[in-house]
Amino acid sequence: MLLLSRLAENLYWTGRYMERAENTARLLSVNYYATLESATRARDHWRPLLDLTGGETALRERYGRIDARSVSAWLAFDRDNPASIASSLARARENARGLRDRIPSEMWEAVNRAYLNLCFETGAVLDRDGLFEYCVAARDASQFFFGIAFATLPRDEGWAFMRTGQMLERADNVLRVLQARLEQSGEVQGVPAAPAGNDPAARMVVEQRWVNVLKGASAFEAYRKCEHAGLEPRRIAAFLLLDDAFPRSVRYSAENLHDALGQIERRHPGAHPELLRLSRWLVARLQYAAIDDILEGGSPSLDELLTEVNRVGAAINAAYFEEE
């Protein structure tokens, strides 16, 4: 029997919002401490992260300034920001609440506990220098939730829809992080390269920013284990985009997204062949892409890959959540 579209949508968005909370927590904690240790302007350091969540306009309207404190509050627990950790967790809980008779009680308890512990915090977190602990708690809450799901949720349509949301959000996040970093003013012109003149100080700044990209995806140790040529931006981008074994790479996420959609399709053969074709096309492009083509604006470019991910998301919505 086809899972009711409302329940499927709730599971899908629960997966997306829990993954989004974790991604934001990772990026926020890494950028916050990098800003404290950096001599560059806070605005330069935060701009890529702000671009991921709608730019500077809303933040400036809310706080009147852009500094480490205002950006941290905006991204951590400001409910006026739909991409903040607190907003993501609150939306995940709202979706999960409609699933209490469909998911294990431990899953509901995990998301509800995260909501109660993290969604009512204020600037006092920053006053007591507790942002790191806050971000760790959000990251752990997401991992705990998905760990319970992995151990207890039957591998039926519900699992597939939640997994679809999680993998789609993960691929989208990594693509946007790379896009924001590569487009940062003064760093690159389409291709990551050493700063002009090979200035050691400038090179160190660029290298540290790419270390932050890796740490934001919990990929630093995995990258160093696979790559022994140093922290080269092109290799870092290739690892996060095309590695077939790292669980947070775009290729790995796309393959798991396609598998989850295939699981749904197998229960209803021929129901939405176009959706499966789109996800398979995304996987194929990543399997056979060359990193030079991606970074130099060839085909597929980062923009094209992000468009393909968004197209799959739109097709999922049209196929399963707008039909009765």
N, C-alpha and C positions, 0 to 999 in steps of 0.2 A: 504494500500500500504506500502510495506517495506521501512523504512527509508533508504535512500542511505547510504552505508557503510561509505563514507567519512564524512557525517554529523554526523552519529552515533559515529564515532571515535572522531570527534572534541568535541562533547558533553561529551563523556566519559573522554577524557583527560582534558577538561576544569574542570570537577569535580575533577579529581585527582590532578591537579596542584594547584587549589585554596585550596583544603584541605591540600596539602603538604606545601604551604606557611604558612597556619595557624599553622600547627603542628610545623614547624621549628621556627616560631615566639614565640610560647609558650615555647618550650624547651630552646631557646636561652636566652630569658629574665630571666627565672628562673635560669639557670646555670650561667649566667653572674653575677647576684647579689649574688648568693651563693658563687661564686669564690671570690668576693671582701670581703665577710665576713668570709671566711675560711682561716685557717692558713696552710692548706695542699697545696701541689704543684698544680699549675694550670693544669699541664699535667694530673695529676691523676683525677682532677675534670672534665676535658673536654674529656677524652678518650672515655667514653661511647657515648657521643654526636658525636664525630668524627667518631666513628665506624659506626654510622647510615648513614654517608654521604661519605663513602669510605675510612676511615682511615686517617692516618697522612701524608702519602707520598705526596699527591698533595698539601696539606697545607704547608708542609715544603719546597717543591720545589718553591712554590709561594712566601712565606714570610721569609723562612730561620729560623723560630723560631716558638715555640708554646707557646703562652701566651694569656691572656684574650683579648688583642686587636686584635691579628692576627686571632684568632678563631672567634671573633665577626665579623670582617670584612669579613672573608671567608664565614660565614654562613648567613650574612645579605645581603650584596649588591655586592658581587663579582660575576660578570657574568661568570667567568671562572669555577665557581663551579655550576654544573647543579642542585644541591640540595639547593642552596641558596634561600632566600626569593625573591630576585630580579629576579633570573632566573625562579623560579616557576611562578611568576606573569607575566613575559614576555611571557612565553610559554602558560599560560592560555589565555592571550590577543590574541596571535597569533591564537590559536584555535578558540576563540570566534569571531574573526574578520570574519572568514568564515561562521559564523552563524547569521550574523546581520539581515538577512531576516527570520530567523527561531526562534529567541528568542526575548522576549520583549526588547524594547529599553533601559529600565531601567537597565537590566542586563548588556548590553554592556557598558552603561555609567559607571556602578559600576566598572567593571574590567578595563576599560580604565582609569578611574580616579585613581585607585590604581596603575596602571602602571606609569602614569605621575607623581604621587606624590612620589612614592617609588623606582622606578627602576633607578633613576639617582642620587641617593645619593652616597656619598663617605665617606672617613674617617673623614670628618668634623663632621659627626654625632657623632663619638666617642670623638672628640675634645671638643665638647660642651656638652658631657655627655647626648646625646639624644637617646641612644640605646633603653631605655625602651619605650619612646614615639614612636620610629620607629616600634618596635615589636607590640605595642598596635595598631598602625595604620594598620599594616599588618593583625593582628588578626581580627580587626573590619571590614576591607575591605572584608575578606573572609566571615565573618558572615553576613555582609550586602548583599553580593552577593547571598549567599544561602537563606537568608531571602526573598529577592526579588523573587528568583526562586520559593520558597515555596508559595508565595502569588500570583504569576502571570503566572507561566509556566503551560500550560495544562498538565494534567496527561496522556500523551501519551508516545510513544516510546522515544521521546527526553528526557522527564523527567526521564524515567527509566534508560536510558544510563548514564545520568549525575549522578543520584543517585548511580548507580552501581560503577562508578569511585570513587565517594566520599567515599562510604562505604568500598571499597576494600583498598583504600589508608589509611583510618583510622585504619582498622584492622591491616594492615601491619605495620603501624607506632607503634602502641601500643605493638605489639609482638616484634618488634626490640628494642624498648626502654627497655622492660623487659629483653630481652635476653642480651643486653649490660650491664645492671645493674647487673644481676645475674652472669655474667661471669667476672666482674671486679676483677682484681687480688687482693687477700688478703681479699675480703669481704665474699665470700661464696664458697662452693664447691658443686654446684648443688642445695643446699637447703639454703634459707636465714635463718641465725641463728645469735644469739648474738656472738660478738667477743670473742675469746679465753680469758678465765680468767674474763669475764664480766667486763672488764676495762671500767669505766664510760666514759672516754674521747673517747675511741674507739667506744663505744656503741652510743654516741651522734653523732659521725661522720656518722655512718651507718644509724641512725634514720633520720638525716638531709638529707641524700641522698635519702632516700625513700619518705620523704616529698617532695623533688624536683620532684620525679617521679610523685607523685600525682598532684602537682601543674602544671607540664608540660602537664597533661591531663585535667586540670581544674576539678580535682576530689577530691581535698582536703576536701572541705566542704561536698560534697556528701558522701565521705567515713566516715567522723567523724559523720555524721548524722546516717549512717547505722551501724557503728561498734563502740562499746563502750569499747573495750578491749585495746585501745591504738594503737600506731603506730607499729604494728607487721608486719614485712615484708611478712610473709606468707599470712596474711589476706589482705594486700594491693595487693599482686599479685592475690589472688583469686578474689578480687573486680574488678580489671581491666581486668581480663580474663573472668570471669564467671557470673558476675552480669547481670541479665536479664532486669534490669530497667534503668541502667545508660547508657546514649546515646553514650558514648565513649568507653564502654567496647568492648572487642573482640567479645563476644557472641552477644551482641546487634547489632554490626556492621554486623556480619555474617548473622544474621536473616534478617536484612534489605537488605543486598546484595542479599540473596536468594529471598526475596519478589520482588525486582526490576527485577531480572532475570526471575522470574515467570510471571511478568507482560508482559515482552517481549515475553516469550514463549506462553502465552495465545493468543497473536495476530497471532502466527504462530505455531499452535499445532504440536508437533512431529518434529520440525525442528532440534533441538539440545538437545535431551534427555540426552546425556552424560554430558553436561554442567550443567543442572539442578541437575543431580545426584551428581556431585562433590560438588555443593554448599550445597545441602541437607546433604551430608555426613559431611561436615565441621560443619554445624549447629548441627547435631546429636552428633558429638564428643564433642562439647562444652557443649551441654545440659547434657550429661551424664558423663562428665569427673570429676575426683576427683583431687583437687588441689595438693594433695601429689604425685599422679602419674605424673602430669605435671612437678612439680619441682624436682622430684627425678629421672627424666629421664625415666619414664615409658611410657605408651602409652595412650593418645598422649603426647609427649614431646613438649616443646616449638619449637624445630627444626621441628618436624612433623607438628605442626600447621602452622608454617610459610611456610613450603613446600606446605601444602594444600591451603593456601591463594594464593601463587604464581601459583599453578596449576590451580586454578580457573581463575586467571588473564590471564594465557597463553591460556586457553580454550576459554575465551571471545575473545581474539585477533584472534585465529584460526577460531572461528565460525562466527564472524561478520565483521572483518576488513581485512581478507585475502581472502574473497570470493567475487565473483561478480555474 
